[in-house]
Amino acid sequence: MKMPPRVAEPTSANGRLKVLHLITRLIRGGAQENTLLTVALADRRRYQVHLASGPEGEWLPRGDEVADCFHLIPSLTSPVAPKRDLAALRDLVQLIRRERFAVVHTHTSKAGLLGRLASWLCGVPVTVHTPHGTVLHDIYLTPRQQALAAWVKRRAARISDAIITVSDSERDGYLGWRIAPTGKFHTIYSGMDYSRFCRAGVPMPAAGRRGLRSSFGLTEDDLVVLLPARYVPEKGHCFFFAAAEQVMEAMPQARIVLAGDGPLASQISDLRAASAFPQRIHLLGFRSDVLELMRAADVVVSASLSEGLPRAVVEALLLERPVVGTDAGGTREVLLDRLTGVLVPCADAGALAEGILYLLRRPHEAARMASAGREHVTPRFEARTMVERIERLYQECLARKGIGDRLSAPARS
């Protein structure tokens, strides 16, 4: 597809290139955490960083805080709505033409489509997209809808200079759908703010662990199985509850804890009520102290049916906690079965229960895997490493367009 002529040269602010990050919504989630870290940790000697988002999300104030300039796009919403989407495209074109960005980096599906089209219409030199997972899955779309979505993604990929996947598994999935050539994809693992894990690997003081457990009625003798996940279909809660029934039946001291919120909250409550052991299932709702909950758990679980990269699994291993996870997306790149955790098939409640019981019954083996898991993830998932790799990709793309050294300051030493 032929690129339209640029409407103007990209501008700089005090010698810095202007970069726009665009995301559909700033709800609590892995894609949003990834985007906010990328904005917050950008090299301000080289870049002035703008962030634009639709009006939905608890983290809108965080977006305003971390960006040099924050732009709210009221017309940018998640559901498909042709009139509103056209208005969002118009608003994005106006923003991009006014600010004359050197790089537009889009995140997630809706912002990825509209943002890349607006960037192309405005002749932005470099356009980068991070899907943060895939909607090309039976849990989201029918086969016919998947085929249509894949066609749209192929067209959008043609006007993208690079596509960042958060795992090799995500990249391979897109290659299987023939979304773009191999060379257009770049795997950059989703980074974590390691300052939040300053106690990683150090056992929680007994009083703190006891206090947290006692706050929801548990004791040191209870075996705590924690699922930290938003209440959305792709997180596999129905299979987790089926597995939890088997675990509680086999081990009377097992207690099930869920931390999260979301649109399936009423269904989650119904699943608890239908359990044979409802008094042993604790629904904590949204918690801001999920890392502390992980430290207090005996096993952390990911039951996902679809993932780009499971941030909760990485977080648990950084905290040296035993993990059981389903083989969804990039999970297999984090959980090496029986080496850094237990990996089980997706949508298989029996296998998930067996994995949980395996770790609960073998605490020394669980501790060995958790230690190996921390060693595996620590060098791979630091947020600054992620941002440096993203910015290196920007520079490579800009250099191919003859832009960069003329406007930008020296890179980090």
C-alpha positions in Angstrom: 0.0 0.0 0.0 1.5 3.3 -1.1 2.2 5.8 1.7 0.5 9.2 1.3 2.9 12.2 1.4 3.7 13.5 4.8 1.6 16.6 5.7 4.6 18.1 7.5 8.0 17.2 8.9 7.8 15.6 12.4 8.4 18.2 15.1 10.8 18.1 18.0 10.5 19.5 21.5 13.9 20.8 22.6 15.6 18.4 20.3 13.4 15.5 21.2 11.3 13.4 18.9 7.5 13.4 19.6 6.0 9.9 20.2 2.3 9.1 20.6 1.2 6.0 22.5 -2.5 5.2 21.8 -4.6 2.7 23.7 -8.4 2.1 23.6 -8.9 2.2 27.4 -6.9 2.4 30.6 -8.7 -0.2 32.7 -6.6 -2.4 35.1 -4.9 -5.0 32.9 -1.7 -6.3 31.5 -1.8 -4.3 28.3 -2.4 -1.1 30.2 0.3 -1.8 32.7 2.7 -2.5 29.8 1.8 0.7 28.1 2.0 2.9 31.2 5.5 1.5 32.0 6.6 2.2 28.4 5.4 5.8 28.7 6.8 6.3 32.2 10.3 4.9 31.5 10.9 6.4 28.1 14.2 8.2 27.6 13.2 11.9 28.0 16.5 13.0 26.6 15.4 11.6 23.2 11.6 11.6 23.3 8.7 13.8 24.3 6.0 11.2 25.0 2.3 11.7 24.5 -0.4 9.2 25.6 -3.9 9.1 24.2 -6.8 6.9 25.5 -10.5 6.5 25.2 -12.6 7.6 28.3 -12.9 4.2 30.0 -10.6 3.1 32.8 -9.6 3.3 36.4 -6.0 4.2 35.3 -6.8 7.4 33.4 -5.2 9.4 36.2 -2.1 7.3 36.0 -1.9 8.0 32.3 -2.1 11.7 32.8 0.6 11.4 35.5 3.2 9.5 33.5 2.9 11.2 30.0 4.4 14.5 29.0 1.0 15.2 27.3 -2.2 13.3 27.9 -5.0 13.3 25.3 -8.5 12.0 26.1 -10.4 10.8 23.1 -14.1 10.5 24.1 -15.1 8.9 20.8 -12.6 6.0 21.2 -14.5 3.1 22.8 -14.1 -0.6 22.9 -17.3 -2.0 21.3 -17.6 -1.8 17.5 -19.8 1.2 16.6 -19.3 2.5 13.1 -20.4 6.1 13.6 -18.5 6.5 16.8 -15.4 4.8 15.3 -15.5 7.2 12.3 -15.6 10.1 14.8 -12.6 8.6 16.7 -10.7 8.3 13.4 -11.4 12.0 12.7 -10.3 13.0 16.2 -7.1 11.0 15.9 -6.3 12.5 12.5 -6.8 16.0 14.0 -4.5 15.2 16.9 -1.8 13.6 14.8 -1.8 16.5 12.3 -1.6 19.1 15.0 1.2 17.4 16.9 3.2 16.0 13.9 4.5 12.9 15.7 7.6 11.1 14.5 6.3 7.8 15.9 2.8 6.6 16.6 2.7 3.4 18.7 -0.7 1.8 19.0 -1.8 -0.7 21.6 -4.7 -3.2 21.6 -7.2 -3.9 18.8 -9.5 -0.9 18.3 -6.8 1.7 18.9 -4.5 -0.4 16.8 -6.8 -0.3 13.8 -8.0 3.3 14.0 -4.6 4.6 15.2 -2.6 3.0 12.4 -5.1 4.2 9.8 -4.9 7.8 11.1 -1.2 7.6 11.2 -1.1 6.4 7.6 -3.5 9.1 6.5 -1.3 11.7 8.2 1.9 10.4 6.7 3.6 9.7 10.1 7.1 8.4 9.5 7.0 5.4 11.8 4.0 3.4 13.0 4.4 0.5 15.5 1.7 -1.7 16.9 1.5 -3.9 20.0 -1.6 -6.2 20.0 -1.0 -7.5 23.6 -2.5 -10.8 22.8 -5.0 -11.9 20.1 -8.7 -11.9 19.4 -8.3 -14.6 16.8 -9.5 -17.2 19.3 -12.8 -19.2 19.6 -13.4 -17.6 23.0 -13.8 -14.2 21.4 -15.0 -14.7 17.9 -16.8 -17.2 15.6 -14.7 -18.8 12.8 -16.3 -16.4 10.3 -15.6 -13.4 12.6 -12.0 -14.6 13.0 -11.5 -14.8 9.3 -12.8 -11.2 8.9 -10.7 -9.9 11.8 -7.6 -11.6 10.3 -8.3 -9.9 6.9 -8.5 -6.5 8.7 -5.3 -7.2 10.6 -3.5 -8.1 7.4 -4.5 -4.7 5.9 -3.4 -2.9 9.0 -0.1 -4.7 9.1 0.7 -3.3 5.6 0.7 0.2 7.0 2.8 -0.8 10.1 6.5 -0.5 10.2 6.8 -3.1 13.1 4.5 -5.2 15.2 5.6 -6.0 18.7 4.5 -9.3 20.2 4.9 -10.0 24.0 5.8 -13.6 23.4 7.1 -15.9 20.7 3.8 -17.9 21.0 1.8 -14.7 20.2 4.1 -14.1 17.2 3.7 -17.6 15.9 -0.1 -17.4 16.2 -0.1 -14.3 13.9 2.3 -15.9 11.5 -0.1 -18.9 11.3 -2.9 -16.5 10.3 -0.5 -14.9 7.7 -1.0 -11.4 9.3 2.4 -10.2 8.2 5.9 -11.5 7.1 8.2 -12.8 9.8 10.5 -9.8 9.6 7.8 -7.4 10.7 7.3 -9.1 14.1 9.5 -8.4 17.1 9.1 -10.2 20.3 9.7 -8.0 23.3 8.6 -9.5 26.6 6.2 -7.4 28.7 8.3 -5.8 31.4 7.7 -5.5 35.2 8.6 -2.7 37.5 11.1 -4.6 39.7 11.0 -1.9 42.4 7.6 -3.5 43.4 9.5 -6.8 44.0 12.2 -5.5 46.3 11.3 -8.3 48.7 11.2 -10.9 46.0 12.5 -14.2 47.1 12.6 -13.2 50.8 10.1 -15.0 52.9 7.3 -12.8 54.3 7.7 -12.2 58.0 5.5 -14.7 59.9 3.4 -12.0 61.5 2.6 -10.3 58.2 1.7 -13.6 56.6 -0.5 -14.6 59.5 -2.1 -11.2 59.6 -3.0 -11.2 55.9 -4.4 -14.7 56.1 -6.4 -14.0 59.3 -7.9 -10.9 57.6 -10.1 -13.3 55.5 -10.4 -16.1 58.1 -7.5 -18.3 57.3 -4.7 -19.8 59.5 -1.1 -20.9 59.0 -2.3 -24.5 58.7 -4.5 -23.8 55.7 -3.2 -24.5 52.2 -4.0 -21.4 50.1 -4.6 -21.7 46.4 -4.8 -18.2 44.8 -6.2 -17.2 41.4 -5.5 -13.5 40.7 -7.4 -12.6 37.5 -10.0 -10.3 36.1 -13.5 -11.7 35.9 -13.5 -12.1 32.1 -14.2 -15.2 30.0 -10.6 -15.7 28.8 -9.3 -16.2 32.4 -11.0 -19.7 32.6 -12.8 -19.3 35.9 -15.3 -22.0 35.2 -12.5 -24.6 34.7 -10.7 -23.3 37.8 -13.9 -23.8 40.0 -14.2 -27.3 38.7 -10.6 -28.0 39.5 -11.0 -26.4 42.9 -13.8 -28.8 43.8 -11.5 -31.7 43.2 -8.7 -30.1 45.2 -11.0 -29.3 48.2 -12.4 -32.8 48.1 -8.9 -34.4 48.2 -7.4 -32.0 50.8 -9.7 -30.8 53.6 -7.1 -28.1 54.5 -7.2 -26.5 51.0 -8.7 -23.0 50.8 -9.5 -21.2 47.5 -8.9 -17.5 47.2 -9.9 -15.3 44.2 -8.7 -11.7 43.8 -10.2 -9.7 40.9 -13.3 -8.0 39.5 -14.9 -7.6 36.2 -18.1 -8.2 34.1 -18.4 -11.9 35.2 -18.7 -11.0 38.9 -22.2 -12.3 39.3 -21.3 -15.6 37.6 -18.3 -16.0 39.8 -20.6 -15.6 42.9 -23.0 -18.1 41.4 -20.1 -20.6 41.0 -19.1 -20.2 44.6 -22.7 -20.6 45.8 -23.0 -23.8 43.7 -19.9 -25.3 45.2 -20.0 -28.3 47.6 -17.6 -26.2 49.8 -18.6 -22.6 49.5 -17.3 -21.7 53.0 -13.8 -22.7 51.8 -13.9 -20.3 48.8 -13.0 -16.6 49.4 -13.9 -14.0 46.8 -11.9 -10.9 47.7 -12.9 -8.7 44.8 -10.4 -6.2 43.5 -7.3 -6.0 45.7 -4.4 -3.5 45.4 -2.2 -5.8 47.4 -2.1 -8.8 45.0 1.6 -9.2 45.4 1.1 -9.6 49.2 -1.6 -12.1 48.5 0.8 -14.0 46.3 3.4 -14.0 49.1 0.8 -15.5 51.5 -0.4 -18.2 49.0 0.9 -21.8 48.8 0.1 -22.1 45.1 -0.7 -19.4 42.5 -2.8 -20.4 39.6 -3.4 -19.2 36.0 -6.3 -20.9 34.4 -6.4 -18.8 31.2 -7.7 -19.9 27.9 -6.0 -17.2 25.9 -3.0 -15.1 26.8 -0.3 -12.9 25.2 2.0 -13.1 28.2 0.6 -13.9 31.7 1.9 -11.1 33.9 0.5 -12.7 37.1 2.6 -15.9 36.4 5.8 -13.8 36.0 4.9 -11.8 39.2 4.4 -15.0 41.2 7.8 -16.4 40.1 9.5 -13.1 40.8 8.2 -13.6 44.3 9.4 -17.2 44.3 5.9 -18.7 44.7 4.9 -22.1 43.2 2.7 -21.8 40.1 0.4 -24.0 38.1 -0.6 -22.5 34.7 -2.5 -23.5 31.6 -0.7 -23.7 28.3 -2.1 -20.5 26.9 -0.1 -18.2 24.7 3.3 -17.2 26.2 2.7 -19.1 29.4 4.9 -22.0 28.2 7.8 -19.5 27.8 7.5 -18.7 31.5 6.4 -22.0 33.0 8.8 -24.8 31.9 6.9 -27.8 33.0 8.3 -29.4 36.2 11.2 -27.1 36.0 9.8 -23.6 36.9 6.3 -24.7 37.6 3.5 -27.0 36.4 2.1 -26.5 33.0 -1.3 -28.1 32.1 -3.6 -28.1 29.0 -6.2 -25.3 28.7 -9.8 -26.1 29.6 -8.9 -29.3 31.4 -10.1 -29.1 35.0 -8.8 -32.5 35.9 -5.3 -31.7 34.8 -5.4 -28.3 36.6 -6.5 -30.1 39.8 -3.7 -32.6 39.5 -1.2 -29.8 39.0 -2.4 -28.0 42.1 -2.4 -31.1 44.2 1.0 -32.1 43.0 2.5 -28.8 44.4 0.4 -28.8 47.6 1.5 -32.4 48.5 5.2 -31.7 47.6 6.2 -28.5 49.3 9.9 -29.1 48.8 9.5 -29.8 45.1 7.2 -26.7 44.8 9.9 -24.5 46.5 12.6 -25.9 44.1 10.4 -25.0 41.1 9.6 -21.6 42.4 13.3 -20.8 43.0 14.2 -22.0 39.5 11.3 -19.9 38.2 12.7 -16.8 39.8 16.1 -17.4 38.2 14.4 -18.0 34.8 12.2 -14.8 34.7 14.5 -12.3 36.5 16.8 -11.5 33.6 13.9 -11.5 31.0 11.2 -9.2 32.3 12.7 -6.0 33.7 10.7 -3.0 32.5 13.7 -0.9 31.6 15.0 -3.6 29.4 11.7 -3.8 27.6 11.6 0.0 27.1 15.2 0.1 25.8 14.4 -2.6 23.3 11.2 -0.8 22.1 13.2 2.5 21.7 15.9 0.7 19.8 13.2 -0.6 17.4 12.0 3.0 17.0 15.5 4.1 16.1 15.9 1.3 13.6 12.6 2.2 11.9 13.4 6.0 11.9 16.8 5.4 10.5 15.2 3.5 7.5 13.2 6.7 6.9 16.2 9.0 7.3 14.9 10.5 10.5 16.4 10.4 14.0 19.9 11.8 14.3 18.8 15.0 12.7 16.2 15.7 15.4 16.9 13.5 18.4 19.3 13.8 21.3 21.9 11.0 22.0 20.6 7.7 23.2 21.1 6.4 26.7 24.8 5.6 27.4 
